[in-house]
Amino acid sequence: MDPSVLDRFRGIVGGDGLLTEPEQLRTYECDGLTNFRVVPSAVLLPTSTEQVQAIVRVCYEARIPFVARGSGTGLSGGALPIADGIVISLARMNRILDVDIPNARVVVEPGVLNLSVTQAVAPNYFYAPDPSSQQVCSIGGNVAENAGGAHCLKYGFTTTHVLGLEVVLPDGSLVHLGGTTLDRPGYDLCGVFVGSEGTLGIATKVILRVVRRPAQIQTLLAAFHSTNEAGAAVSGIIAAGVLPAAIEMMDNLAIQAAEAAVHAGYPDCGGLLLVELDGPAAEVAALMGQVREICTSCGAWELRVAQSEEERAAVWKGRKAAFAAMGRISPNYIVQDGVIPRTALPAVMSEIERLSGQAGLRVANVFHAGDGNLHPLVLYDARIAGQEGRAERLAFSILELCVKAGGSITGEHGVGEEKKAFMPVMFAEPDLDTMQRVRCAFDPERLSNPTKVFPRPRLCAEKPGPYQAHPLETAGIAQLF
Amino acid sequence: MVEPGSVDEVATLLRDASRDGLAVLPRGGGTKLDWGRPPRRADLVLSTTRLDRVLEHAWADMTATVEAGCTVARLQHALAEQGQRLACDPLWPERATIGGILATNDNGPLRARFGALRDLIIGVTLVLPDGTVAKSGGKVVKNVAGYDLPKLATGSLGTLAVITQAVFRLHPLPHETRTLTFAAPDVEPLCELALAIQGSQLAFVSLQVRAGGSVEPGLDVAFEGTRAGLDSQRDELLRLAASVTRVDPPASVWRAREALWQGTEPAVVGTFSVLPTELRAFCARLHEVGMAPPVGWRVVAQGAGVGQFRLEGAPSDVLIAALRGLRTAAERRGGTLVVLAGPEDLKARCDVWGSPGDALPLLQRVKQQLDPRGTLSPGRFVGGL
């Protein structure tokens, strides 16, 4: 990188906010998806919105691509650096700026950790989106990925809880999208920005909505002989009109791993359901009775209700540690993140089993079963020649399976670097082109995380609309008057 | 007026109209055509009336795909056959269409529990003025692939694209519903109660405050659930509401805001959004506005701080001054006020939308990208878009 540009960066963030030594840069070469690695030219650690603006302005003038980074826990390579670009880490912008309990609003900088928001409003309120990485992932990263979590079945995703954003656009200008109040006039660009994976700019302030903690929370553990039985129970619960706070499912391999890692005390079974109900005590009691009956009628042979905060914590610890726990039973693994319509679960599960047998690789399954979000974990050993390639191919054929079943290639991890080649499986060219036009409105020079999400770049100067003229009155569908 | 019968016909029409430099005004049931500024031009009204099919009700997955011209009531009727609903309660559901409620972002009181339309829509088909047919989102509840264009379309008032189809997540019809209504001589204790309810652990689905210059203020709360759950919530609510009087809910209480479009003329109907804690101050300001010179007023507001009001029975000058005062009150802590319906001369002379803030150039660029020739509803939206 041009030394004069580095000098300008140093002038903005000081020597201590600029990393250029190869061994320092290595820390930033990947995010949570470690099989993609690129060492950036420099890493900057701004501490204020003004610094972010100044950095981005330099990038704009010198046409240097930048990648914003939160805690680096993303699982789709969204924060993967660009070799001739810089990484802007928001980790030092980690102040909670305002806590307004009567209005259930919290204003934070992007580097604030997800769990810190809940801690700031405890005990009566909580921040609902709870990705498994909530102890370490940042709100800025959550905004970029529209992070989900187990409880979004009832409470919605990050986008449901972000009311407003302060954003540094890729030309360095500052805009405010949304705000503290609902329904601000104008296009819902706050809604567009959330989940845009760092391609539209950098959020420097986030206005969040927090949720009143319900009177009662109960978590049911139900053990089934198979995931098919457990899946039938999920359908039964939903069909009965019950909307749990969360419904999670794990198969036997995932249970074994969780047990080995954190000793959650799960029953050794073919399919485990974790159903959490919350709300007024009388309502929870009535619905829990219903849920237990449905589980039993679908073949559950053990039912356990965790009621105290400690019991619940133990139950959730096993589930949230499930990905990392794979390390106990396999040297390497790939986490996938597909979504299917819930009713396709039995068919998709047996197809995954078939594919897994064909590839000679084990697949453990952890689901957000209520909303059909699958996390198949493809286990492999990178030391054995050819296994990694086979594992990647298996993971991708599972994704194709999800799209064929009417689902999506990602429910909460994002497209990032990993799945951009898969976007055309889900979207036609005009769909992607329309999204890219929106991107051109934000980032005409393609500087903000430019190589992610879309399978190929669009030049913003391209003239939209490849169409030829047709007469208006064709086929008698129109009358002009 | 044109009434295309398929998405392809919409695409052809738009492309040709755009090529010929015509201005197109998309229209659903026509219940909110006067919202926003009058378009600078409207050479062609594109009605979605013939696109009225419920294409799929995947009841076991709790999603539905519906064409934009289907009325809300017809969709709800179809969903109810499987005990489900689209959990929203917009104005005039018998006439309002799916495309129309999305374009106007018309959210009723059920939003308190189920979220706004932006939270219920999971997929959309848009036709751009150049004839591009673009889908975004999908048919599954959870999906982060690509940009969230369903949200971009929601509330865009027909200025970016024509919505031809939407996919929604659904909710079950409730086992039982119960509404409790409270009255007080003035609105202040009711606003306090609304805050207390929101700060409590009551799991209400709707919460609204009604007030006016010549009507007794009221507060309505609705619960859904099992009999046992409803009884215990009622008891807890009655403890919270000890200082106000419980009365029978008026008829059609959850459609109360529809009545704001009826009354003495000339009148103006507006919508506002304030922080929940500021609702009391906003209602107090409405009360002051009504005093001198006399202006009739009524308001129906959700506990979350969004609501609609009517000012009536005064000349435009007086109404405009009153609107200005109300907007200042709303904006004091980050709120907004928008004029929905009113006489043409009033709309021409007042700021219908208020300030779009520092995002205006970005809004303009989004419009420029999707509708570069200004074909759709030109001038109707905020900032002259």
Chai-1 contact restraints between the chains, C-beta under 6 A:
chainA,res_idxA,chainB,res_idxB,connection_type,confidence,min_distance_angstrom,max_distance_angstrom,comment,restraint_id
A,P102,B,T277,contact,1.0,0.0,6.0,A-B,restraint_1
A,N103,B,L275,contact,1.0,0.0,6.0,A-B,restraint_2
A,N103,B,P276,contact,1.0,0.0,6.0,A-B,restraint_3
A,N103,B,T277,contact,1.0,0.0,6.0,A-B,restraint_4
A,N146,B,V144,contact,1.0,0.0,6.0,A-B,restraint_5
A,G156,B,D119,contact,1.0,0.0,6.0,A-B,restraint_6
A,T160,B,D119,contact,1.0,0.0,6.0,A-B,restraint_7
A,V175,B,D358,contact,1.0,0.0,6.0,A-B,restraint_8
A,V175,B,A359,contact,1.0,0.0,6.0,A-B,restraint_9
A,V175,B,L362,contact,1.0,0.0,6.0,A-B,restraint_10
A,H176,B,G357,contact,1.0,0.0,6.0,A-B,restraint_11
A,H176,B,D358,contact,1.0,0.0,6.0,A-B,restraint_12
A,L177,B,A359,contact,1.0,0.0,6.0,A-B,restraint_13
A,G179,B,G334,contact,1.0,0.0,6.0,A-B,restraint_14
A,T180,B,G334,contact,1.0,0.0,6.0,A-B,restraint_15
A,T181,B,S273,contact,1.0,0.0,6.0,A-B,restraint_16
A,T181,B,V274,contact,1.0,0.0,6.0,A-B,restraint_17
A,T181,B,L275,contact,1.0,0.0,6.0,A-B,restraint_18
A,T181,B,G334,contact,1.0,0.0,6.0,A-B,restraint_19
A,T181,B,G335,contact,1.0,0.0,6.0,A-B,restraint_20
A,L182,B,S273,contact,1.0,0.0,6.0,A-B,restraint_21
A,L182,B,V306,contact,1.0,0.0,6.0,A-B,restraint_22
A,D183,B,S273,contact,1.0,0.0,6.0,A-B,restraint_23
A,D183,B,V306,contact,1.0,0.0,6.0,A-B,restraint_24
A,R184,B,T336,contact,1.0,0.0,6.0,A-B,restraint_25
A,P185,B,T336,contact,1.0,0.0,6.0,A-B,restraint_26
A,P185,B,V338,contact,1.0,0.0,6.0,A-B,restraint_27
A,P185,B,W353,contact,1.0,0.0,6.0,A-B,restraint_28
A,P185,B,V382,contact,1.0,0.0,6.0,A-B,restraint_29
A,G186,B,P356,contact,1.0,0.0,6.0,A-B,restraint_30
A,G186,B,L363,contact,1.0,0.0,6.0,A-B,restraint_31
A,G186,B,V382,contact,1.0,0.0,6.0,A-B,restraint_32
A,Y187,B,L152,contact,1.0,0.0,6.0,A-B,restraint_33
A,Y187,B,S156,contact,1.0,0.0,6.0,A-B,restraint_34
A,Y187,B,L363,contact,1.0,0.0,6.0,A-B,restraint_35
A,Y187,B,V366,contact,1.0,0.0,6.0,A-B,restraint_36
A,D188,B,K151,contact,1.0,0.0,6.0,A-B,restraint_37
A,D188,B,G155,contact,1.0,0.0,6.0,A-B,restraint_38
A,G191,B,R118,contact,1.0,0.0,6.0,A-B,restraint_39
A,G191,B,D148,contact,1.0,0.0,6.0,A-B,restraint_40
A,G191,B,K151,contact,1.0,0.0,6.0,A-B,restraint_41
A,V192,B,Y147,contact,1.0,0.0,6.0,A-B,restraint_42
A,V192,B,D148,contact,1.0,0.0,6.0,A-B,restraint_43
A,V192,B,L152,contact,1.0,0.0,6.0,A-B,restraint_44
A,G195,B,V144,contact,1.0,0.0,6.0,A-B,restraint_45
A,G195,B,D148,contact,1.0,0.0,6.0,A-B,restraint_46
A,S196,B,Y147,contact,1.0,0.0,6.0,A-B,restraint_47
A,A215,B,Q201,contact,1.0,0.0,6.0,A-B,restraint_48
A,G241,B,P172,contact,1.0,0.0,6.0,A-B,restraint_49
A,G279,B,A203,contact,1.0,0.0,6.0,A-B,restraint_50
A,P280,B,A203,contact,1.0,0.0,6.0,A-B,restraint_51
A,P280,B,G229,contact,1.0,0.0,6.0,A-B,restraint_52
A,P280,B,Q233,contact,1.0,0.0,6.0,A-B,restraint_53
A,A282,B,A228,contact,1.0,0.0,6.0,A-B,restraint_54
A,A282,B,G229,contact,1.0,0.0,6.0,A-B,restraint_55
A,A282,B,S232,contact,1.0,0.0,6.0,A-B,restraint_56
A,E283,B,G225,contact,1.0,0.0,6.0,A-B,restraint_57
A,E283,B,G229,contact,1.0,0.0,6.0,A-B,restraint_58
A,A286,B,T226,contact,1.0,0.0,6.0,A-B,restraint_59
A,A286,B,A228,contact,1.0,0.0,6.0,A-B,restraint_60
A,A286,B,G229,contact,1.0,0.0,6.0,A-B,restraint_61
A,V339,B,V140,contact,1.0,0.0,6.0,A-B,restraint_62
A,V339,B,K142,contact,1.0,0.0,6.0,A-B,restraint_63
A,V339,B,N143,contact,1.0,0.0,6.0,A-B,restraint_64
A,P341,B,D61,contact,1.0,0.0,6.0,A-B,restraint_65
A,P341,B,V140,contact,1.0,0.0,6.0,A-B,restraint_66
A,R342,B,D61,contact,1.0,0.0,6.0,A-B,restraint_67
A,T343,B,A60,contact,1.0,0.0,6.0,A-B,restraint_68
A,T343,B,D61,contact,1.0,0.0,6.0,A-B,restraint_69
A,D371,B,V141,contact,1.0,0.0,6.0,A-B,restraint_70
A,D371,B,K142,contact,1.0,0.0,6.0,A-B,restraint_71
A,G372,B,V140,contact,1.0,0.0,6.0,A-B,restraint_72
A,N373,B,K142,contact,1.0,0.0,6.0,A-B,restraint_73
A,G406,B,K139,contact,1.0,0.0,6.0,A-B,restraint_74
A,G407,B,V140,contact,1.0,0.0,6.0,A-B,restraint_75
A,S408,B,G138,contact,1.0,0.0,6.0,A-B,restraint_76
A,S408,B,V140,contact,1.0,0.0,6.0,A-B,restraint_77
A,S408,B,N143,contact,1.0,0.0,6.0,A-B,restraint_78
A,S408,B,A145,contact,1.0,0.0,6.0,A-B,restraint_79
A,I409,B,A145,contact,1.0,0.0,6.0,A-B,restraint_80
A,T410,B,V144,contact,1.0,0.0,6.0,A-B,restraint_81
A,T410,B,A145,contact,1.0,0.0,6.0,A-B,restraint_82
A,G411,B,K142,contact,1.0,0.0,6.0,A-B,restraint_83
A,E412,B,V144,contact,1.0,0.0,6.0,A-B,restraint_84
A,G414,B,V144,contact,1.0,0.0,6.0,A-B,restraint_85
A,V415,B,A145,contact,1.0,0.0,6.0,A-B,restraint_86
A,M426,B,A145,contact,1.0,0.0,6.0,A-B,restraint_87
A,P430,B,T132,contact,1.0,0.0,6.0,A-B,restraint_88
A,P430,B,V133,contact,1.0,0.0,6.0,A-B,restraint_89
A,P430,B,A134,contact,1.0,0.0,6.0,A-B,restraint_90
A,D431,B,A134,contact,1.0,0.0,6.0,A-B,restraint_91
A,D431,B,K135,contact,1.0,0.0,6.0,A-B,restraint_92
A,T434,B,A134,contact,1.0,0.0,6.0,A-B,restraint_93
A,M435,B,G146,contact,1.0,0.0,6.0,A-B,restraint_94
A,M435,B,Y147,contact,1.0,0.0,6.0,A-B,restraint_95
A,R437,B,Q369,contact,1.0,0.0,6.0,A-B,restraint_96
A,V438,B,Y147,contact,1.0,0.0,6.0,A-B,restraint_97
A,C440,B,Q369,contact,1.0,0.0,6.0,A-B,restraint_98
A,A441,B,R365,contact,1.0,0.0,6.0,A-B,restraint_99
A,A441,B,V366,contact,1.0,0.0,6.0,A-B,restraint_100
A,A441,B,Q369,contact,1.0,0.0,6.0,A-B,restraint_101
A,P464,B,D130,contact,1.0,0.0,6.0,A-B,restraint_102
A,G465,B,D130,contact,1.0,0.0,6.0,A-B,restraint_103
A,Y467,B,R15,contact,1.0,0.0,6.0,A-B,restraint_104
A,Y467,B,G131,contact,1.0,0.0,6.0,A-B,restraint_105
A,A469,B,R19,contact,1.0,0.0,6.0,A-B,restraint_106
A,H470,B,T12,contact,1.0,0.0,6.0,A-B,restraint_107
A,H470,B,D16,contact,1.0,0.0,6.0,A-B,restraint_108
A,L472,B,D16,contact,1.0,0.0,6.0,A-B,restraint_109
A,I477,B,P4,contact,1.0,0.0,6.0,A-B,restraint_110
A,I477,B,E9,contact,1.0,0.0,6.0,A-B,restraint_111
A,A478,B,V2,contact,1.0,0.0,6.0,A-B,restraint_112
A,A478,B,L13,contact,1.0,0.0,6.0,A-B,restraint_113
